[in-house]
Amino acid sequence: MTSDHDIDPAVPPGGPGCADCDSVGGWWFHLRRCARCGHIGCCDSSPGRHATAHFKATGHPVVRSYEPGEDWFWNYATNELYESGPDLAPPASHPEDQPAPGPAGRVPADWARTLRG
């Protein structure tokens, strides 16, 4: 999948949602977890695309889905999808009662029109 220094299975996720969206009052479609440092960022369909921005800023190439029931990994450096990978420190996803898109109360009514492709 990648070199050992790109994934640290002992590092817990940084929180329940996209830290960058939270800092500006934004919203996300789906969440991604950096497999190296635990940063939670939003996917490329989200307005902020913060998971990709985190990769570009830090060089941490591997993310795991942070959605309930999903355990796939993506490597930004190689543009490769991996159906599974090492277990990471819990929790494996955002809280199941947290909606997607989310967070509750910040998602615009026309959110589907604003998704990025």
MOSUL-V372451 format. One record per pair of residues at least 12 apart in sequence whose C-alpha atoms are under 10 Angstrom apart, sorted by the first residue. I is the first residue (numbers start at 1). J is the second residue. Records with the same first field share a line. If there is no record, write none. Layout:
I = J / J
//
This chain:
1 = 62 / 73 / 74 / 75 / 78 / 80 / 81 / 82 / 84 / 85 / 86
2 = 61 / 62 / 75 / 77 / 78
4 = 36
5 = 35 / 36 / 60
6 = 34 / 35 / 36 / 37 / 59 / 60 / 61 / 62 / 63 / 75
7 = 34 / 35 / 36 / 37 / 38 / 60 / 61 / 62 / 63 / 85 / 86 / 88
8 = 34 / 35 / 36 / 37 / 38 / 86 / 87 / 88 / 89
9 = 35 / 36 / 37 / 38 / 86 / 87 / 88 / 89 / 90
10 = 35 / 36 / 37 / 38 / 87 / 88 / 89 / 90
11 = 34 / 35 / 36 / 37 / 38 / 39 / 88 / 89 / 90
12 = 33 / 34 / 35 / 36 / 37 / 38 / 39 / 88 / 89 / 90 / 91 / 92
13 = 32 / 33 / 34 / 35 / 36 / 37 / 38 / 39 / 40 / 66 / 88 / 89 / 90 / 91 / 92 / 93 / 94
14 = 33 / 34 / 37 / 38 / 39 / 40 / 41
15 = 33 / 38 / 39 / 40 / 41 / 91 / 93 / 94 / 95
16 = 31 / 40 / 66 / 91 / 93 / 94 / 95 / 98 / 103
17 = 30 / 31 / 32 / 33 / 39 / 40 / 41 / 42 / 66 / 93 / 94 / 95 / 98 / 102 / 103
18 = 30 / 31 / 32 / 33 / 39 / 40 / 41 / 42 / 43 / 48 / 49 / 50 / 51 / 94 / 102 / 103
19 = 39 / 40 / 41 / 42 / 50 / 51
20 = 39 / 40 / 41 / 42 / 48 / 49 / 50 / 51 / 53 / 54
21 = 40 / 41 / 42 / 46 / 47 / 48 / 49 / 50 / 103
22 = 103 / 106
25 = 103 / 106 / 107
26 = 46 / 47 / 48 / 102 / 103 / 106 / 107 / 108
27 = 42 / 46 / 47 / 48 / 100 / 101 / 102 / 103 / 104 / 105 / 106 / 107 / 108 / 111
28 = 41 / 42 / 43 / 44 / 45 / 46 / 47 / 48 / 49 / 50 / 99 / 100 / 101 / 102 / 103 / 106 / 107 / 111 / 115
29 = 42 / 43 / 44 / 45 / 46 / 47 / 48 / 49 / 99 / 100 / 101 / 102 / 103 / 107 / 111 / 112 / 115 / 116
30 = 42 / 43 / 44 / 45 / 46 / 49 / 65 / 66 / 67 / 94 / 99 / 100 / 101 / 102
31 = 43 / 44 / 46 / 49 / 50 / 51 / 63 / 64 / 65 / 66 / 67 / 93 / 94 / 100 / 101 / 102
32 = 44 / 50 / 51 / 52 / 62 / 63 / 64 / 65 / 66 / 67 / 73 / 74 / 93 / 94
33 = 51 / 62 / 63 / 64 / 65 / 66 / 67 / 73 / 88 / 92 / 93 / 94
34 = 51 / 52 / 54 / 55 / 60 / 61 / 62 / 63 / 64 / 65 / 66 / 73 / 74
35 = 60 / 61 / 62 / 63 / 64 / 65 / 73 / 74 / 75 / 86 / 87 / 88 / 89
36 = 59 / 60 / 61 / 62 / 63 / 88
37 = 58 / 60 / 63
38 = 63 / 64 / 88 / 89
39 = 51 / 54 / 60 / 63
40 = 54 / 63 / 64 / 65 / 66 / 94
41 = 53 / 54 / 55 / 63 / 66
42 = 54 / 65 / 66
43 = 65 / 66 / 116
44 = 115 / 116 / 117
45 = 112 / 114 / 115 / 116 / 117
46 = 101 / 111 / 112 / 114 / 115 / 116 / 117
47 = 111 / 114 / 115 / 116
48 = 116
49 = 116
51 = 63 / 76
52 = 76
55 = 75 / 76 / 77
56 = 76 / 77
59 = 76 / 77
60 = 75 / 76 / 77
61 = 74 / 75 / 76 / 77 / 78 / 79
62 = 74 / 75 / 76 / 77 / 78 / 79 / 80 / 81
63 = 75 / 76 / 81
64 = 81 / 82 / 83 / 84 / 85 / 88 / 92 / 93
65 = 92 / 93 / 94
66 = 91 / 92 / 93 / 94 / 95
67 = 92 / 93 / 94 / 95 / 96 / 98 / 100
68 = 91 / 92 / 93 / 94 / 95 / 96 / 97 / 98
69 = 92 / 93 / 96
70 = 83 / 84 / 92 / 93
71 = 83 / 84 / 85 / 86 / 87 / 88 / 92 / 93
72 = 84 / 85 / 86
73 = 85 / 86
//
